[in-house]
């Protein structure tokens, strides 16, 4: 009796399923839903204020840091970014802050724009990144 063995390795390809909402072909996940459908159903930024106020003294060029101190911060500095993020700290406790940066505004503008990058668990242990639309298990 002669026995033969396969010499080439068997190639395994991951299975694909259809999204339960739109029918798009996706890699299987616990939610069985594609990222686009999940984004349309879940807003991870809900509850985070889109605008907050900072108190600024025109005389001494310092920002108010509660409860009662005034701090000197250069524009677009790490200290000013930390001060801005502290203003929205309570709602940020419900999400994971991944990154934050300033968005450029006109030099004469009295507005500071901050772009936070956040993640939040949305379904069955999946994390959803609102900035880059990745879903990770």
N, C-alpha and C positions, 0 to 999 in steps of 0.2 A: 504494500500500500504506500502510495506516495502522497505526502501532504504538501500543499502549497500555501504560502502566506502572501498576504498583500504587501507589496514593498512600498507603495505610495501611501502617504498619510491621508486619511479621510479629511476633507475640508468641511468644516461646520460653518454654516452661515446662520446668523441670528434670525429668528422668526420675526415676522411683521404682522401687525394687526391693524384693523380699521378703527379710527377715532369713533367713539360712540355718539358724538354730536354731528360731525361734518363728513365722516367717512374717509378722511385722508389716511394714507398708509403711514403708520408710525411704528417705532420700536415699542415693544410692550412696556407698560408701566402699571403701577397699582391702580391708578385712576382710570386707565384706558381712555385717556383724552389727550388731544394734541395741545401743544403749547399755545397756539393761537386761540383755541376755544377756551382754555384755562384763563388766559389773559383777559378775554372778553367777559368772563364770569366773575373773576376775583380782582379787586383793586387793593393791592397791598399797601398803597399809600393812604388809604382811607383813615381818617382820624389825625393825620399829620397836617398841621396848619400850613397853608401855602404862603402865608405872609405873617411876619411878626415885626414888632417895633423894637428898636434899640434906641436908648437915650444917648445923645452925643452933646457934649459941651463945646460950643463954638469958641469960647474964650481960651480954654486950656487944651482943646483937641483931645479930650479923653472920653471914653465910653463908660456908661454906668454898668457896674457888675453887682447885681443884687447879692446880699441884702443892703449894703451901704457903702461900697467902695467905687472909686472911679479909677479906671486903668488906662494907661497909654498903650495904644496898639497901632502899629503901622497898617496901612491899607493892604489887604490880601496877605496878612501875616498869619502864622499858626495860632497866635494868641487871639486874634480877632475871629478866626474860624471857630475856635473852641468856644468863644463867647456866644457866637451865633448859634452853635449847636446846643449850647446849654439852654437857650431860650425855648427850644423845642424838645427838651430832654424827655419829658414825661411820655409823649406819644412815641418817641423813638425807643422806649423800653419794650414795646410790643414787637419790634422788628430788630433785625441785626444790621447795624450800620457797618457797611463794608468799606466805604470810602466817602470823602467829601472834598469838594473843591469850590473855589469861587468861579463865577461866570462873569466875564468881562462886561462892564457897563461904561458909559461915557464918564470921563474924568470929572466933569462938573456935576454929574448926577449924585443925588443924595441917597441913592439906593445901593444896597449890597445884595447881590444875588448869590445864593449858595446852592450847589447841586449835590445833594446827598445820594449815594448809591446804597440801596437797602436790599435785604433779603428777608423773606418771611416763609415759615412753613405753612403751606396751604392745604394739602391733602395727604393723609397717610404717610407722614414722614418725608414728604418731598419738599425741597426748598425751591423757591421761585425767585429768581432775580429779576426785578422789574426793569433793570437797565439793559441787560443783554438777552433777555428772554430764555435763559437756560433753566431747565428743570433737572435737578439732580436727586438721586435716591440715597 
